[in-house]
Amino acid sequence: MRLGLHALGIGTGAQRGVIDAVAAAAESNGFATLWSGEHVVMVDKSASRYPYADDGQIAVPAVADWLDPMIGLSFAAAATSTIGIATGVLLLPEHNPVLVAKQAATLDRMSGGRLTLGVGVGWSKEEFDALGVPFARRGARTDEYVAAIRALWSDDVASFDGEFVRFDSVRVNPKPVRDRRVPIVVGGNSDAALRRVAGWGDGWYGFNLAGVDEVGERIGVLRDLCREKARHLNELRLAVALREVEPSDVAALAALGVDELVLVEAPPEDPSAAVEWVATVARLWMPAVR
């Protein structure tokens, strides 16, 4: 079992000094991955339901700083040398997939092959409206974008003719470090998200799950969906973040097949305090995962 840290990019975790301090301290204390999520815009009053809270409301205030994860993670990568970096998640249907392919391959190259591209379909209609992207069929758009991105990574001269994206005989360089692939994990807890994991994902990022029982139930569904696709659950990277979790839960999560437990925390705003904060989190959790 590995330990990930989802602490960068929002609020106090959006400050340059804190990013440098947390990233370096997380690496030195044995964390496996630094995760950073995305919202391009927030609104003061949203009519869209946030799917990761019982009351349907996101806890992050609309006025909080929220960095672009590709840019924020580039600073985390520059402050470290071995720890993984991951978008958790990039809202893929809101982006041009050709640009995402370029940006992700660039970050992967500059970090020495440490990037995991976590993607989701999004939940805020207001955000899609602000970007001029249709909210309807965002799942189908995501599926197609992933196929297009992988073609751009793998082929020297790439062509794609889909419903949402088309290009003909184009070159996008650089290529990702590891066999021209960046692992793509799917964020989301719904059956639809798990179908994407089973269909084309390299892994799953289950976010803000209620507890170990829900993790087990969702992995059970994913196992059945993988079987339908002639895939095995062991092929996938399984990372989860829980609303309430204790070190004593680690053994049960490992038994379910979870590869990485991601701790969602907010660092202190003082970079020097952030170093000790990471060390304190590590002292609590590392004995449980080793």
Contacts in CASP RR format, 6 or more apart in sequence:
PFRMAT RR
TARGET T0000
AUTHOR 0000-0000-0000
METHOD contacts of the structure
MODEL  1
MRLGLHALGIGTGAQRGVIDAVAAAAESNGFATLWSGEHVVMVDKSASRY
PYADDGQIAVPAVADWLDPMIGLSFAAAATSTIGIATGVLLLPEHNPVLV
AKQAATLDRMSGGRLTLGVGVGWSKEEFDALGVPFARRGARTDEYVAAIR
ALWSDDVASFDGEFVRFDSVRVNPKPVRDRRVPIVVGGNSDAALRRVAGW
GDGWYGFNLAGVDEVGERIGVLRDLCREKARHLNELRLAVALREVEPSDV
AALAALGVDELVLVEAPPEDPSAAVEWVATVARLWMPAVR
1 250 0 8 1.000
1 253 0 8 1.000
1 254 0 8 1.000
1 258 0 8 1.000
1 259 0 8 1.000
1 260 0 8 1.000
1 261 0 8 1.000
1 289 0 8 1.000
2 32 0 8 1.000
2 33 0 8 1.000
2 259 0 8 1.000
2 260 0 8 1.000
2 261 0 8 1.000
2 289 0 8 1.000
3 30 0 8 1.000
3 31 0 8 1.000
3 32 0 8 1.000
3 260 0 8 1.000
3 261 0 8 1.000
3 262 0 8 1.000
3 263 0 8 1.000
3 282 0 8 1.000
3 285 0 8 1.000
3 286 0 8 1.000
3 289 0 8 1.000
4 26 0 8 1.000
4 31 0 8 1.000
4 32 0 8 1.000
4 33 0 8 1.000
4 34 0 8 1.000
4 35 0 8 1.000
4 239 0 8 1.000
4 260 0 8 1.000
4 261 0 8 1.000
4 262 0 8 1.000
4 263 0 8 1.000
5 22 0 8 1.000
5 26 0 8 1.000
5 31 0 8 1.000
5 33 0 8 1.000
5 34 0 8 1.000
5 35 0 8 1.000
5 262 0 8 1.000
5 263 0 8 1.000
5 265 0 8 1.000
5 278 0 8 1.000
5 281 0 8 1.000
6 35 0 8 1.000
6 36 0 8 1.000
6 37 0 8 1.000
6 88 0 8 1.000
6 241 0 8 1.000
6 262 0 8 1.000
6 263 0 8 1.000
6 264 0 8 1.000
6 265 0 8 1.000
7 13 0 8 1.000
7 22 0 8 1.000
7 34 0 8 1.000
7 263 0 8 1.000
7 264 0 8 1.000
7 265 0 8 1.000
7 266 0 8 1.000
7 267 0 8 1.000
8 14 0 8 1.000
8 18 0 8 1.000
8 19 0 8 1.000
8 22 0 8 1.000
8 23 0 8 1.000
8 34 0 8 1.000
8 35 0 8 1.000
8 36 0 8 1.000
8 67 0 8 1.000
8 72 0 8 1.000
8 73 0 8 1.000
8 76 0 8 1.000
8 267 0 8 1.000
9 19 0 8 1.000
9 36 0 8 1.000
9 37 0 8 1.000
9 65 0 8 1.000
9 66 0 8 1.000
9 67 0 8 1.000
9 69 0 8 1.000
9 72 0 8 1.000
10 37 0 8 1.000
10 60 0 8 1.000
10 64 0 8 1.000
10 65 0 8 1.000
10 66 0 8 1.000
10 67 0 8 1.000
10 266 0 8 1.000
11 64 0 8 1.000
11 65 0 8 1.000
11 66 0 8 1.000
11 266 0 8 1.000
12 18 0 8 1.000
12 266 0 8 1.000
12 267 0 8 1.000
12 268 0 8 1.000
12 269 0 8 1.000
13 19 0 8 1.000
13 22 0 8 1.000
13 266 0 8 1.000
13 267 0 8 1.000
14 64 0 8 1.000
14 65 0 8 1.000
14 66 0 8 1.000
14 67 0 8 1.000
15 269 0 8 1.000
15 271 0 8 1.000
16 75 0 8 1.000
17 271 0 8 1.000
18 267 0 8 1.000
18 268 0 8 1.000
18 269 0 8 1.000
18 271 0 8 1.000
18 274 0 8 1.000
19 72 0 8 1.000
19 75 0 8 1.000
19 76 0 8 1.000
19 79 0 8 1.000
20 75 0 8 1.000
20 79 0 8 1.000
20 271 0 8 1.000
21 267 0 8 1.000
21 271 0 8 1.000
21 272 0 8 1.000
21 274 0 8 1.000
21 275 0 8 1.000
21 278 0 8 1.000
22 34 0 8 1.000
22 76 0 8 1.000
22 267 0 8 1.000
22 274 0 8 1.000
22 275 0 8 1.000
22 277 0 8 1.000
22 278 0 8 1.000
23 34 0 8 1.000
23 75 0 8 1.000
23 76 0 8 1.000
23 77 0 8 1.000
23 79 0 8 1.000
23 80 0 8 1.000
23 83 0 8 1.000
24 79 0 8 1.000
24 80 0 8 1.000
24 275 0 8 1.000
25 274 0 8 1.000
25 275 0 8 1.000
25 278 0 8 1.000
25 279 0 8 1.000
26 34 0 8 1.000
26 80 0 8 1.000
26 83 0 8 1.000
26 278 0 8 1.000
27 80 0 8 1.000
27 81 0 8 1.000
27 82 0 8 1.000
27 83 0 8 1.000
29 278 0 8 1.000
29 279 0 8 1.000
29 281 0 8 1.000
29 282 0 8 1.000
29 286 0 8 1.000
30 83 0 8 1.000
30 282 0 8 1.000
30 286 0 8 1.000
31 83 0 8 1.000
31 278 0 8 1.000
31 282 0 8 1.000
32 83 0 8 1.000
32 84 0 8 1.000
32 260 0 8 1.000
33 83 0 8 1.000
33 84 0 8 1.000
33 85 0 8 1.000
33 86 0 8 1.000
33 116 0 8 1.000
33 239 0 8 1.000
33 260 0 8 1.000
33 262 0 8 1.000
34 73 0 8 1.000
34 76 0 8 1.000
34 80 0 8 1.000
34 83 0 8 1.000
34 84 0 8 1.000
34 85 0 8 1.000
34 86 0 8 1.000
35 86 0 8 1.000
35 87 0 8 1.000
35 88 0 8 1.000
35 205 0 8 1.000
35 262 0 8 1.000
36 67 0 8 1.000
36 69 0 8 1.000
36 72 0 8 1.000
36 73 0 8 1.000
36 76 0 8 1.000
36 85 0 8 1.000
36 86 0 8 1.000
36 87 0 8 1.000
36 88 0 8 1.000
37 69 0 8 1.000
37 87 0 8 1.000
37 88 0 8 1.000
37 89 0 8 1.000
37 90 0 8 1.000
38 66 0 8 1.000
38 68 0 8 1.000
38 69 0 8 1.000
38 87 0 8 1.000
38 88 0 8 1.000
38 89 0 8 1.000
38 90 0 8 1.000
38 91 0 8 1.000
39 60 0 8 1.000
39 66 0 8 1.000
39 91 0 8 1.000
39 124 0 8 1.000
39 127 0 8 1.000
40 68 0 8 1.000
40 91 0 8 1.000
40 94 0 8 1.000
40 127 0 8 1.000
40 130 0 8 1.000
40 131 0 8 1.000
41 126 0 8 1.000
41 127 0 8 1.000
41 130 0 8 1.000
41 131 0 8 1.000
42 60 0 8 1.000
42 62 0 8 1.000
42 64 0 8 1.000
42 66 0 8 1.000
42 127 0 8 1.000
43 62 0 8 1.000
43 124 0 8 1.000
43 126 0 8 1.000
43 127 0 8 1.000
44 62 0 8 1.000
46 57 0 8 1.000
46 58 0 8 1.000
46 124 0 8 1.000
46 126 0 8 1.000
47 125 0 8 1.000
47 126 0 8 1.000
48 123 0 8 1.000
48 124 0 8 1.000
48 125 0 8 1.000
48 126 0 8 1.000
49 56 0 8 1.000
49 123 0 8 1.000
50 56 0 8 1.000
50 57 0 8 1.000
50 58 0 8 1.000
50 123 0 8 1.000
51 123 0 8 1.000
51 188 0 8 1.000
51 189 0 8 1.000
51 190 0 8 1.000
52 58 0 8 1.000
52 189 0 8 1.000
52 207 0 8 1.000
52 208 0 8 1.000
53 59 0 8 1.000
53 208 0 8 1.000
60 66 0 8 1.000
69 87 0 8 1.000
69 88 0 8 1.000
69 90 0 8 1.000
70 87 0 8 1.000
70 90 0 8 1.000
70 103 0 8 1.000
70 104 0 8 1.000
70 107 0 8 1.000
73 85 0 8 1.000
73 86 0 8 1.000
73 87 0 8 1.000
73 107 0 8 1.000
73 115 0 8 1.000
74 107 0 8 1.000
74 110 0 8 1.000
74 111 0 8 1.000
76 85 0 8 1.000
77 85 0 8 1.000
77 107 0 8 1.000
77 110 0 8 1.000
77 111 0 8 1.000
77 114 0 8 1.000
78 110 0 8 1.000
82 114 0 8 1.000
83 114 0 8 1.000
84 111 0 8 1.000
84 114 0 8 1.000
84 115 0 8 1.000
84 116 0 8 1.000
85 107 0 8 1.000
85 111 0 8 1.000
85 114 0 8 1.000
85 115 0 8 1.000
85 116 0 8 1.000
86 115 0 8 1.000
86 116 0 8 1.000
86 117 0 8 1.000
86 118 0 8 1.000
86 185 0 8 1.000
86 205 0 8 1.000
87 116 0 8 1.000
87 117 0 8 1.000
87 118 0 8 1.000
87 119 0 8 1.000
88 118 0 8 1.000
88 187 0 8 1.000
88 205 0 8 1.000
88 207 0 8 1.000
89 118 0 8 1.000
89 119 0 8 1.000
89 120 0 8 1.000
89 187 0 8 1.000
89 188 0 8 1.000
89 205 0 8 1.000
89 207 0 8 1.000
90 100 0 8 1.000
90 117 0 8 1.000
90 118 0 8 1.000
90 119 0 8 1.000
90 120 0 8 1.000
91 119 0 8 1.000
91 120 0 8 1.000
91 121 0 8 1.000
91 122 0 8 1.000
91 127 0 8 1.000
92 100 0 8 1.000
92 119 0 8 1.000
92 120 0 8 1.000
92 121 0 8 1.000
92 141 0 8 1.000
92 142 0 8 1.000
92 145 0 8 1.000
92 146 0 8 1.000
93 120 0 8 1.000
93 121 0 8 1.000
93 122 0 8 1.000
93 128 0 8 1.000
93 133 0 8 1.000
93 138 0 8 1.000
93 139 0 8 1.000
93 141 0 8 1.000
93 142 0 8 1.000
93 145 0 8 1.000
94 122 0 8 1.000
94 127 0 8 1.000
94 128 0 8 1.000
94 131 0 8 1.000
94 133 0 8 1.000
95 145 0 8 1.000
97 145 0 8 1.000
97 146 0 8 1.000
97 148 0 8 1.000
97 149 0 8 1.000
97 152 0 8 1.000
97 165 0 8 1.000
98 148 0 8 1.000
98 152 0 8 1.000
98 165 0 8 1.000
98 167 0 8 1.000
98 170 0 8 1.000
98 172 0 8 1.000
100 117 0 8 1.000
100 145 0 8 1.000
100 149 0 8 1.000
101 148 0 8 1.000
101 149 0 8 1.000
101 152 0 8 1.000
101 153 0 8 1.000
101 172 0 8 1.000
102 152 0 8 1.000
102 172 0 8 1.000
104 115 0 8 1.000
104 117 0 8 1.000
104 149 0 8 1.000
104 176 0 8 1.000
104 182 0 8 1.000
105 153 0 8 1.000
105 172 0 8 1.000
105 173 0 8 1.000
105 174 0 8 1.000
105 175 0 8 1.000
105 176 0 8 1.000
105 182 0 8 1.000
106 174 0 8 1.000
107 115 0 8 1.000
108 114 0 8 1.000
108 115 0 8 1.000
108 176 0 8 1.000
108 177 0 8 1.000
108 178 0 8 1.000
108 182 0 8 1.000
109 174 0 8 1.000
109 175 0 8 1.000
109 176 0 8 1.000
109 177 0 8 1.000
112 177 0 8 1.000
113 176 0 8 1.000
113 177 0 8 1.000
113 178 0 8 1.000
113 182 0 8 1.000
115 176 0 8 1.000
115 182 0 8 1.000
116 182 0 8 1.000
116 183 0 8 1.000
116 184 0 8 1.000
116 185 0 8 1.000
116 237 0 8 1.000
117 182 0 8 1.000
117 183 0 8 1.000
117 184 0 8 1.000
117 185 0 8 1.000
118 184 0 8 1.000
118 185 0 8 1.000
118 186 0 8 1.000
118 187 0 8 1.000
118 205 0 8 1.000
119 142 0 8 1.000
119 146 0 8 1.000
119 184 0 8 1.000
119 185 0 8 1.000
119 186 0 8 1.000
119 187 0 8 1.000
120 142 0 8 1.000
120 186 0 8 1.000
120 187 0 8 1.000
120 188 0 8 1.000
120 193 0 8 1.000
121 138 0 8 1.000
121 139 0 8 1.000
121 142 0 8 1.000
121 192 0 8 1.000
121 193 0 8 1.000
122 128 0 8 1.000
122 138 0 8 1.000
125 135 0 8 1.000
128 134 0 8 1.000
128 135 0 8 1.000
128 138 0 8 1.000
129 135 0 8 1.000
134 141 0 8 1.000
139 192 0 8 1.000
139 196 0 8 1.000
140 163 0 8 1.000
140 164 0 8 1.000
141 164 0 8 1.000
142 196 0 8 1.000
143 196 0 8 1.000
143 200 0 8 1.000
144 162 0 8 1.000
144 163 0 8 1.000
144 164 0 8 1.000
144 165 0 8 1.000
145 164 0 8 1.000
145 165 0 8 1.000
146 184 0 8 1.000
146 200 0 8 1.000
146 201 0 8 1.000
147 160 0 8 1.000
147 200 0 8 1.000
148 160 0 8 1.000
148 162 0 8 1.000
148 165 0 8 1.000
148 167 0 8 1.000
149 184 0 8 1.000
150 181 0 8 1.000
150 184 0 8 1.000
151 158 0 8 1.000
151 159 0 8 1.000
151 160 0 8 1.000
152 158 0 8 1.000
152 160 0 8 1.000
152 170 0 8 1.000
152 172 0 8 1.000
153 172 0 8 1.000
153 175 0 8 1.000
153 176 0 8 1.000
153 180 0 8 1.000
153 181 0 8 1.000
153 182 0 8 1.000
154 180 0 8 1.000
154 181 0 8 1.000
156 171 0 8 1.000
157 169 0 8 1.000
157 170 0 8 1.000
157 171 0 8 1.000
158 167 0 8 1.000
158 169 0 8 1.000
158 170 0 8 1.000
158 171 0 8 1.000
158 172 0 8 1.000
159 167 0 8 1.000
159 168 0 8 1.000
159 169 0 8 1.000
159 170 0 8 1.000
160 166 0 8 1.000
160 167 0 8 1.000
161 168 0 8 1.000
176 182 0 8 1.000
183 202 0 8 1.000
183 203 0 8 1.000
183 237 0 8 1.000
184 200 0 8 1.000
184 201 0 8 1.000
184 202 0 8 1.000
184 203 0 8 1.000
185 197 0 8 1.000
185 201 0 8 1.000
185 202 0 8 1.000
185 203 0 8 1.000
185 204 0 8 1.000
185 205 0 8 1.000
185 237 0 8 1.000
185 239 0 8 1.000
186 193 0 8 1.000
186 194 0 8 1.000
186 196 0 8 1.000
186 197 0 8 1.000
186 201 0 8 1.000
186 203 0 8 1.000
186 204 0 8 1.000
186 205 0 8 1.000
187 193 0 8 1.000
187 204 0 8 1.000
187 205 0 8 1.000
187 206 0 8 1.000
187 207 0 8 1.000
188 194 0 8 1.000
188 204 0 8 1.000
188 205 0 8 1.000
188 206 0 8 1.000
188 207 0 8 1.000
189 206 0 8 1.000
189 207 0 8 1.000
189 208 0 8 1.000
189 209 0 8 1.000
189 214 0 8 1.000
189 218 0 8 1.000
191 221 0 8 1.000
193 204 0 8 1.000
194 204 0 8 1.000
194 218 0 8 1.000
194 221 0 8 1.000
194 222 0 8 1.000
194 225 0 8 1.000
195 225 0 8 1.000
197 203 0 8 1.000
197 204 0 8 1.000
197 222 0 8 1.000
197 225 0 8 1.000
197 236 0 8 1.000
198 222 0 8 1.000
198 225 0 8 1.000
198 226 0 8 1.000
198 228 0 8 1.000
198 229 0 8 1.000
198 231 0 8 1.000
199 225 0 8 1.000
199 229 0 8 1.000
199 231 0 8 1.000
201 236 0 8 1.000
202 236 0 8 1.000
202 237 0 8 1.000
203 236 0 8 1.000
203 237 0 8 1.000
203 238 0 8 1.000
203 239 0 8 1.000
204 222 0 8 1.000
204 236 0 8 1.000
204 237 0 8 1.000
204 238 0 8 1.000
204 239 0 8 1.000
204 240 0 8 1.000
205 239 0 8 1.000
205 240 0 8 1.000
205 241 0 8 1.000
205 262 0 8 1.000
206 215 0 8 1.000
206 218 0 8 1.000
206 239 0 8 1.000
206 240 0 8 1.000
206 241 0 8 1.000
207 240 0 8 1.000
207 241 0 8 1.000
208 241 0 8 1.000
208 242 0 8 1.000
208 243 0 8 1.000
208 264 0 8 1.000
209 215 0 8 1.000
209 218 0 8 1.000
209 240 0 8 1.000
209 241 0 8 1.000
209 242 0 8 1.000
209 243 0 8 1.000
210 242 0 8 1.000
210 243 0 8 1.000
210 244 0 8 1.000
211 242 0 8 1.000
211 243 0 8 1.000
211 244 0 8 1.000
211 245 0 8 1.000
211 249 0 8 1.000
212 242 0 8 1.000
212 245 0 8 1.000
212 249 0 8 1.000
212 252 0 8 1.000
212 253 0 8 1.000
212 256 0 8 1.000
215 240 0 8 1.000
215 242 0 8 1.000
215 253 0 8 1.000
215 256 0 8 1.000
215 258 0 8 1.000
216 256 0 8 1.000
219 233 0 8 1.000
219 238 0 8 1.000
219 256 0 8 1.000
219 257 0 8 1.000
219 258 0 8 1.000
222 233 0 8 1.000
222 236 0 8 1.000
223 233 0 8 1.000
226 232 0 8 1.000
226 233 0 8 1.000
226 235 0 8 1.000
226 236 0 8 1.000
233 257 0 8 1.000
237 259 0 8 1.000
237 260 0 8 1.000
238 257 0 8 1.000
238 258 0 8 1.000
238 259 0 8 1.000
238 260 0 8 1.000
239 258 0 8 1.000
239 259 0 8 1.000
239 260 0 8 1.000
239 261 0 8 1.000
239 262 0 8 1.000
240 253 0 8 1.000
240 258 0 8 1.000
240 260 0 8 1.000
240 261 0 8 1.000
240 262 0 8 1.000
241 261 0 8 1.000
241 262 0 8 1.000
241 263 0 8 1.000
241 264 0 8 1.000
242 249 0 8 1.000
242 261 0 8 1.000
245 261 0 8 1.000
245 263 0 8 1.000
247 284 0 8 1.000
247 285 0 8 1.000
247 287 0 8 1.000
247 288 0 8 1.000
248 288 0 8 1.000
250 261 0 8 1.000
250 285 0 8 1.000
250 288 0 8 1.000
250 289 0 8 1.000
251 288 0 8 1.000
253 261 0 8 1.000
261 285 0 8 1.000
261 289 0 8 1.000
263 281 0 8 1.000
263 285 0 8 1.000
265 281 0 8 1.000
267 274 0 8 1.000
267 277 0 8 1.000
267 278 0 8 1.000
268 274 0 8 1.000
268 277 0 8 1.000
END
